[in-house]
Amino acid sequence: MPLTFTLDPDFGPELRDGLLALWTDVSNAGGAVGFVPPVTTEDVRPELLKHLTAMVEGRTRLLVGRDEGGTVAATAFLTLNTHRLMRHWLWLYTVMVHPSHQGKGYGRDLMAAAADAARTIDGMEYIRLTCRGGTGVDRFYESCGYKEVGRVPGAIRVAQGDDRDDITMLLPLA
């Protein structure tokens, strides 16, 4: 059964808790979403608060995918670029599909929904994202139409002696 995607959903405790649970589960399954396992919801909460603050300020929009039971199963944050010379592109952050739903095509559905959402924003021409090298996720993004446009070798330190590349990718929306 496909996920149901909502851009800018009503926010309350149920959604907050669903986002925290998703982010924690994805992180603990080894997902490259800003943490190295093990993490708890209390570890994730400050990062979620940063995204929520940006949402309240109108700088970020939330895309949520729910499964047939209504559980938060996928997310992406679309962050508008506030620099006057760069308002024609946005950042895609914290792209996640719950580990129990991986392998069902939901990641591809999420990326298509994010591109569709970006196209609804006046003047938006590109989506940029970054990903952690060594995970293979860059190949997934390439299969969704993104192109690698930059790489900083060793910019992400996962652990002592385990530095990964920070890869920047771009999707034209036209």
N, C-alpha and C positions, 0 to 999 in steps of 0.2 A: 504494500500500500504506500503511495507516495506521501511525502511530507506536505503539509500546508504551510506556506510562507506568508508572513505578515511583516510589512514595513511599518515601523513606528507603532508597535502595539501599545495598548494601555499598560502602564507600568504599575505594579503593586507587589506585595510580599510574595505572592505565588510565582510571578515571573522572576523576581530577584532570586528567590531560592532555587528556581529551576536553572537560572544562569550560573549560579554558584556551583550547583551540583554538576552541571555539564562541564564547566571549566575544570573543576577538580577531577572528575572522572577522565576527561581527555588528557589532562596533565599526567595523571597517575598511570595512564596507559602508554605514556611516552610521547604524546603529542607535543609538538614544538609550538606552544602557545604562551611562552614567557616564563615557564617554570621548568624545573627538573624534579622528578619525583623523588621522594614522596611529598605530597602537599595536602593540606586540609582546606576546607572552605574558609577558615580564618586566614590562611595564607593568601588566598585568592581575593578575599573581600576588598582589600585596599585597591587592587588593580581594577576590579569591577566598579568601585566608587569613582575612580578617575574617568572611566567611560561614561558613567551615569551623569557626572558633573558636566562633561562635554555635551551630553544629550540635552540637559536642562538649558545649557548656554546656546543650544542650536548649532553646535559645531559638528555633532555626530548624530548619525541615524542608526537605528538598530533594526536588523533583519533577523527574524526568528522563524525557525522551522519547527513545527510540532508534528509528532507522530499521531497515529490514529487514536491513541488514548489521550491526546492533548498535552503530553509531556514535551518539554523543551528538548529537542533532539539535535538542533543545529542552530548556529548563529554566525553572524558576521556584523562587524561595525563599520559603517561607511563614514569616514571622517573627512569633512570638507576642508579644503585648503583655504586658509584665510589670507594668504599673501596675495595682494592685488594683481600680481603678474602671473599667478599660478592657480587662479580660480577655475580653470577649465579642466582640472583633474582632481581626483580625490584618492585618499588612502583607504585600502581595505585591511582591517585589522581583526585579529582574534577570530579567524575562520575556523569553525569547529563543527564536527559531526560526532555524535556520541559513539563510543567504540562498539556498542551493541548494534548500531545501525550501519557500520562501515561495511563496504563490499556490496551494497545494495544500489549504488548509483546516486545516493543522496548528496555526496560531495559535489558531483557534477551538477545536480539539481540546484544546490546552494549557490554555486558559482554562476549559473545561468540566472537565478533569481537576483543575485547581487548586481549583475550587469544590467538586468532589466530595471532594477530599482535606480541605479545610477543614471540610466537613460531618462528617467522622469525628472531629473534635476536640470533645470534650465542651464544651458551652456556647457554641460558636462561632456567632455570628449574622451577622457582616459580614466582608467583605474590603475593605480600603482599599489603594489604590495611588496612586502619583504618576506623572505622565508629563510629558515636555517638550513645550511648545506649539510650534506651527509644523511638526510632523511629520505630523499627521493621525491619529496613533495614538489620540488621544482619541475619534475617530469610530469606530474599530475597537472600543475598549473599550465604548462606548455600544451598539454592535451586539451585544455579549456580555452586555448587561443592566446595565452600570455606569452610574451617574449622576454628573455633575460636582457636587461639593459645595463646592469651593473653588478659588480661583485667586490666585496671587501674581504680579502682572505683573512681568516682567523679572527674576525671581529666579535664572534660570539664564543664566550668561554663557558662551556657546559660543565666542565670539571677541570681540575689541574691536569694539564697534558692533553686535554680534549677541546681544542679550539675548532670552531666551524666557520665556514664562510657565511657572510650576510649577503643574500642574493636579492637584488631588486628586479621586479618583473612588471611589465606594462601590458595593459589590454586596451587597444583602441576600441571605442564604442561605436564608431561609424561603420 
